Structures are given as C-alpha cells and as structure tokens.
C-alpha cells in the first residue's frame, strides 16, 4: 500500500540489517557490535557495547534498534495511512454524540502525527 509518505525513504542500504553480536570486536578496551546491511560485508554502524558508563546490554539494544530501522521506514508510511483513514472514518461517519464510544481517537491522531515527524526526519537532507 504505497503512499506519498514513502516517497524518498529510499537511498539507504537495503535491508534487512543485522546486529552482528556473534562477531563483536574488542577495540581499545571496549566491545564494538557492527550493524550490517545489504550484502552483510559493509558495516552500517559501529555500536559500542561495553564501555564505562554505557552497559553492554544497552549497547546491544541500540544495535537492535538500528538494525530494525529499514523495516520501520518501510512500515511507517502504511501505518500513518491506516491510522489517518480510521480517524477520518470516525470523524466523518460517527455522529457527534457517539464519539465518546471512540475514546482512543485523539491518541490515534497523535500517533499518526508522531510517525509523520519520524518519517520527516528520515527524509530530511543530510547536513554537511
């Protein structure tokens, strides 16, 4: 279900991306986990895992979050469209006196707006 929101989300290394915990490397007294994408040969990110003040599990969680980014970028525009359509349906077809039967409508609209903000960050041009 492609929308105008997903235009321009390309340009990154194609997914899936993988947090490569099996090949964590020790560099300068810290561990580094590489997030790899596409052909799995070139790292997308080097994430510290096990640095003072920055726990190993926190670093691994960050690596998993980065690795999930392409899937999120692909799904987010469709989620916005679905949320917008549902909110519009409720606003357009439910009688005003029955809106109280849809208490989550404001949250649905907030989530759609939040996803739009995230999509805008993904699409924003890089700064030199």
C-alpha positions in Angstrom: 0.0 0.0 0.0 2.3 2.8 -1.2 1.6 6.3 -0.3 3.1 9.7 -1.0 4.6 9.5 2.5 7.0 6.7 1.4 8.4 8.7 -1.5 12.0 9.5 -0.7 12.5 6.9 2.1 14.9 5.0 -0.2 18.5 5.9 -0.6 19.8 3.9 2.4 21.5 0.5 2.2 18.7 -2.0 1.6 17.6 -4.2 4.5 17.4 -6.4 6.2 20.1 -5.1 8.6 21.5 -7.3 11.2 23.2 -6.6 14.6 26.2 -8.9 14.4 26.6 -10.0 18.0 28.5 -13.1 17.1 31.4 -11.1 15.8 31.7 -8.4 18.5 35.1 -7.0 18.4 37.3 -5.7 21.2 38.8 -2.3 20.3 40.7 -0.1 22.7 39.2 -1.7 25.9 35.6 -1.7 24.6 33.5 -4.0 22.6 32.0 -2.9 19.2 29.0 -4.5 17.6 28.6 -3.9 13.9 25.2 -3.4 12.3 25.5 -4.8 8.8 23.1 -4.4 5.9 22.6 -5.4 2.3 25.4 -7.8 1.4 26.4 -8.1 5.1 30.0 -7.2 4.3 29.9 -3.4 4.9 29.0 -2.2 8.3 26.2 0.3 8.6 27.1 1.3 12.2 29.7 0.5 14.8 27.9 0.5 18.2 29.8 0.5 21.4 28.8 -2.4 23.7 30.6 -2.5 27.0 32.1 0.9 27.6 32.3 2.5 31.0 29.0 4.3 31.7 27.4 2.5 28.8 26.4 -1.1 29.5 26.8 -3.9 27.2 23.0 -4.7 27.1 22.2 -1.1 26.4 24.6 -1.1 23.5 23.2 -4.3 22.2 19.6 -2.8 22.5 20.8 0.2 20.5 22.3 -2.1 17.8 19.0 -4.0 17.5 17.1 -0.7 17.2 19.4 0.5 14.4 19.1 -2.9 12.7 15.3 -2.6 12.7 15.4 0.9 11.0 14.8 -0.2 7.4 11.8 -2.3 8.3 10.4 0.6 10.4 11.0 3.0 7.5 9.1 0.7 5.2 6.1 0.1 7.5 5.7 3.6 8.9 4.0 5.3 5.9 1.5 2.5 5.7 0.8 2.8 9.4 0.2 6.5 9.0 -2.2 5.9 6.1 -4.2 3.3 8.1 -4.4 5.5 11.2 -5.5 8.5 9.1 -8.2 6.6 7.3 -9.5 5.2 10.5 -9.5 8.6 12.2 -11.2 10.1 9.2 -13.8 7.4 9.1 -14.7 8.0 12.8 -14.8 11.8 12.3 -16.8 11.7 9.1 -19.2 8.8 9.8 -19.8 8.7 13.6 -22.4 11.0 15.0 -21.0 13.6 17.3 -23.0 12.2 20.3 -21.4 8.8 19.6 -17.8 10.0 19.5 -17.4 9.1 23.2 -17.6 5.5 22.1 -14.2 6.0 20.4 -12.0 7.3 23.3 -8.8 6.4 21.5 -9.4 8.8 18.6 -7.1 11.5 20.0 -4.3 9.0 20.6 -4.7 7.6 17.1 -4.2 11.1 15.7 -1.3 11.8 17.9 0.5 8.5 16.9 -0.1 9.3 13.2 1.4 12.8 13.7 4.4 11.3 15.6 5.0 8.8 12.9 4.9 11.7 10.3 7.5 13.5 12.3 9.8 10.5 12.3 9.3 10.0 8.6 10.2 13.7 8.0 13.5 13.0 10.0 14.2 10.0 7.8 13.6 12.0 4.6 15.5 15.2 5.8 18.5 16.0 3.7 21.9 15.4 5.4 23.8 18.4 6.7 27.4 18.7 5.8 
